Amino acid sequence: MTSIPHPNSARWLLEVTAASASADPTAFQEQRHLLCSVAGFDPASRTWFVRIGVLDIRALEILQRLYEAAQRFGAEVRVQAIVAPDTWKGPCFTDVGELATLAAAQADRSRPLGQLPVS
């Protein structure tokens, strides 16, 4: 699913964010303990963030922990396809077809990501 980028080819990442739920200090520390090994934290926006360039065991662990935070603490998790910044040195999706469906779904903001369109 990933490969070494070719010149002039698009490089894609999944950017996953989780807005930290308002919580008492003890619950926030539990949330921090759950997420600190899989995502960075921006204290100004109280948002956890991570970029994924390959769907492997580690990516699944990251997603599982973020969704566990949503379930346990009410964090709001969002996933979107983004173009990899030039500074990104990790793995990335390079075939536009890999994320084309995801990007199209993300662009269709009238329905949740992953929900099939109503015909």
Buried (B, 14 or more C-beta within 10 A) or exposed (E): EBEEBEEEEBBBBBBBBBBBBEBEEEBBEBBEEBBEEBBEBEEEEBBBBBBBBBBEEEBEEBBEBBBBBBEBBBBEBBBBBBEBEEEBEEBBBBEEEBBEEBBEBBEEEEEEEEEEEEE
